[in-house]
Amino acid sequence: MMTEFAAPLPILARYAVMVDVGYIYAAAGELLFGSSSRRDFRVDAVPLIQVITKHADEIIRGELLRIYWYDAARDRVPTIDQRVIAQMPWVKLRLGNLNARGQQKGVDAQIRADMEALARHRAITDSVLIAGDEDMVPAVEAAQAFGVRVHLWGIEPPYGTNQAERLVWESDTVDVLDGSFLRPYFSKNPAAAVDAVRSDVPLGASPAAHPSTAPSPAQLFGEHRRSSSARTGEHRILSNTGGFPAIRDTGPMPRLGPDRTRVEEAGEHVAQKWILTRGRDNIRDLLPGPILPPVIDKELLVDAEKELGLSLRPYQEAREWLRDAFWERVHREFGISIGKSRP
């Protein structure tokens, strides 16, 4: 008599979670905002990684080896967000290259190499793969040949499918992360509309017609907002020449300083990096405050300028915003009462 088939329980399983960040970000953006371009939304990656870890633990019920986070950066130089992720426990950041067209290069090859190596050396019994590209099929087949079970996770598509059919076929199990799972970690980027007006890509244009690009530091925090034509347009003077008002172009207005909100965001990101890198045991390095030690103050300025894509050195007030935001993040983390950075 035939008995009902039951999937084997992963007793004493040891597993890795392998995340194609380009896939999960683009698919989630399409599902939540109708756009796969990263400049149109922001991702709170740290809690997203944590909830993925928790979900994997509930399904696999074994020992986590680590999470592999596959992303890309220009010349493989990580952004501050990527550096924060790299400091997380049990997370291995893998970076491919981001070319001039915003295309990821080398990410698929890294996933395949890691999955096959872990399987060959019997480092894992199971692998959770969050990806959608058919190029992953050889990696899945190689891992299975060494006895590894591959659990494919996808992002709920708004319509149709966003994973290669053959990849779904070859995987041992398939799961879907829906909108309610992802929504708390994705938010609309308010600067996206401004960036779209400035770009030569019309707002709402099809991603197929205009390939999505990963954000530069300036796009991550947005560029300077245009509140009126007087702020960013040409300075025009009326005259009565010939009896008609004439418009004389006197050139562009002087460049405005950095936007306070974006500077403060950069300060908080650098503070988060410092907290993850140095931790509670080194809080004494910051005391007594509120003036930062010169070495840390220089690190803050350099990292923030890289993230913003502009120099803050000509703007004393912006540097004060940056330090205040750094202290505010430290204050929330450690409960330290501090003042402002201004002497």
N, C-alpha and C positions, 0 to 999 in steps of 0.2 A: 504494500500500500504506500502511495506517495505521501510524503509529509511536506508541509509548507516550508519553503526555503527561508532561512533566517540568515541575515548578514552576520559575519563573524564579529564577535566583540573584540575590540582592540586591547586585549589584556596585556599589560606591561608594554604598551605601545610607547614608542619614542618618535616624536614627530617634529617637523619643521613647517613653518608657514611662509610661503613664498608669494610676495605681492608685487604684481606689475602695476606700479603707481600710475603710469600713463593710462592704463586700461581703467583702473578703478576711478580715477579722477574724471576722465572723459565720459565714462558711462554714467557715473553719478551726476555729473553736471548736465548731461543730456536728459536724464530722468527728472531731476529736480528743477532745472532752470531752462531747459530747452537749448542748452549750449554746451559744447564739449571743450570750449576754449577756457583755459585756466584763468585768464584775465577777467572773466566774467563772474568769478566766485572765489571765495576764500575757503580754505580747509583748516580745521583745527585738528592737525594730524596726530598730536600726542594722544588725546583721548580716543581718536579713531583707532589707532593701533592697539590701545588698551582694550577696547570693546571687541575688536577682532580676536585678540588673544583670549579673552574670556569666552567668546563664542566657540573658538576652536577647542578649548579645554572642555566645554560642555559636550561637544560632539565626539571628540577623539578619546577623551578620558585616559590620558596617559601623561608622559613626561615631555614637556616642551624643550626641544633643543635650543632653538632660537627662531626669531622672525627675520626673514630676509626682505629688505625694503628696497626695491629696484626702481630707481628714479634716474633723471638725467640733469646735467648742468653744463653750462657753456665751459668748454675746456676742462670739464670735470672738476671745476672749482665749486665746492658746495656753498649754497646760500646759508644764511643764519638759520632758517627753518630746518634745513637739512642737517646742519651741525647739531641742532637741538635733538633731532631724531637720532643721530648717530651716538649721542650720549645716553640714550635710554638703555636700561638693562635688558638683556636678551634680544637686542635689536642690532642687526648688521646692515648698515647702509651700503648699498652697491650703486655706484654712479656710472651711467653711460654718458656719452657726449651729446650735447645739444647743438646741432649745426645752425648755420645762419638762417635757415628757413624754419627753425623751431622744431625740427624732426629729431626724435631720439635715435641714437645709433649705438649699437652694442649691448642693449639691455636684454634682448631675447637670447643672445649668445651667453650672457652671464647666467641667466636663469637656467638654461639647458646645462651649462657646465656644472653649476652648483648642485642641481638635482641629481645629475648622473654621478657626480663624485660622492655625494652623501650616500646614495644607494649602493654604489660599488664598495664603499668602505664599511657598509653595514652600520652607518651612524644613525640611521632612522629606519623605522618600520612603516611609517605613514608620512605622507606629504600633503599639506593643504596648498593648493595652487589657486591663486586669484588672478585669472588672466583670461584672454579671449582669442588670442591669435593662434592660427593653425600651425604656426612655426613651433609651438610648444609640443606638438604631437610626438616628435622624435624623443624629446626629453621624458615625456610620460611613458612611452614604450620602453625606453632604456631603464628607467627606474623600476618599472614593473618586471622587467627581465631579471632584476636582482631581488625580487620579492617584495618590493615596496608597494603599498596601496596608495593610490593617488585620488585625493578628494578635490574635485573641481568646484570652486565657488565662482558664481557670476553675479553681476549687478542686474537687478530687474530692468528689462528694457521697456521703454515707453510704448514700443510697438515692435513687432518682428522679433529679431534676435540680435544680440551683440556678441555672440561667441560662435566660433567656427563649429560647424556641425560635427566634423570628425573629432575635434578635441573633446566634445561632449561624449561622443561614442566611446572613445578610448579610455576615458576616466572611469575609476571604480565606483565613485558616487558623485552625485551632483547636487549642489545646494545653491540657493539664490538669496542674496541680501536685498531686501526690499527698501522702498523709500522711507518707511518709518524707522528702519535700522540706521540709515545713513543721514537722515535729515538733521539731527542735532549737531552734526560735525561739519556741515556745509552751510555757507551763508552767501547771499548775493553781494557782490562787490559794488559799492555805490559809485566807484570811480569808473566802472565799465562803460556806462553811457557816455561819459565825457571822452574816454579813450576812443570809443567807436566813432564819435563825431570827428575826432582829430585824424583818425586813420583813413586810409583809402579803401577800407572795407566797410560797406554800408552796414549800419546797425540792423541786426536780424538776418544778415546774409547767411546763406547755407554753408555749413562747415565743409561740405564736399567741394564747394566752389572756392573756398578760401581756407586752406589747411589751418588747423588750430596750432597755436604756438604756446610754449611754456613761457611764463612771465619773466621779464628781466626784473632786476631789483626795483627800478623805477615804476614798472607796471604793478609789482606786488603791492606797493604802498600807494600807487596812484601818482599821477603827475599833478602839477599845480592846477587847482580848480579855476574855471573861468566863471566868475560871478557876473561879469558884465563886459561889454565890448570895450569899455574904457580901461579895463584892467589889462587886457591882453591884445586888443586891437591897435590900430594905428591912431596916433594923436592927430586930430584934425582941427584946423583953425579956419574960421569963416572970414572972408573979406568981401568988400563991396566992389571988386573990380568989374567994370563994365556994367554995373547996375545989378548984377546977379551974384548971389552967394557962391563963392568959389571954395573948393576944398583943397587945402594944401597939406600934403603929407610931410610930416616932420620926422618920420621914422618911428620905430617901435618904442614903446615905453620902456623905462629901465626895468631890468629883471627883478621880479619880486622875490622875497626870501622864501625859505621852505615853509610848507604848510604845517601848522602846529600838530594837528592830529596825526599826520604821518610820522613826524619826528618822534612823538610820544610812543607810537606803536613800535618804532625801531628801538627806542630805549627799553621798552618792556621785553622785546625779543632778546636783546643782548643780556638783560638781567636774567631771563629764563635760562639762557645758555650758561651764564655764570653760576647760577644756582645748581644746575645739573652737573656742571664740571667741578665746582669747588665744594658745594654742599654746606650743611649747617656747621660742620667742624671748623670751617674757615671763615665764618661770619666775622670773626675778630679782625680780619684783614680790612674790613670796611669801617670799623669803629675808630673814633667816636662818631663820625658823621657830623653834619650832612655833607661835608666836603669829601669827595672821593680821593683816595690815595692817587698820586700822579700816574703810577703805572696802570692802575685799573681805569683811571679816567681816560688815558690815551687809548687803551684797548676798546673802551666804550665808543670813543669818537671814531676810531678807524673802522670798527665793525659796522657801526651805524651808517657811515658814509658809503661803505660797500653795498649795504642793503638798499639805501635810498638812491644810489647812483649819482650823488652830487656831494660837493664839499660843504660842510657846515662851518668851516673855519672863519669865513667872513661874517658870520651871523652869531654874535654873542648871545642874543636872546634865545636863538634856536638851540645852542649848546646847553643853556640853562633848562630849557624844556626837556632836552634829552636826559640830563642828569636827574631832574625831578621825576621823570617817568621810571628811570632805573631804580631810584630809591622807593618809589611807590610800589613797584613789583616786589622788591626785597621786603618792604614793610608788610605786605600782605602775606608773604611766605613765612616770615619769622616772627611777626607780631611786634616789630620794633617801632617805637615811636620816634619819628625823625622830622626834621624841619625841611626847609627848602635849600636848594643848592646855592642860592645867592648869599654871599658873605654879608 
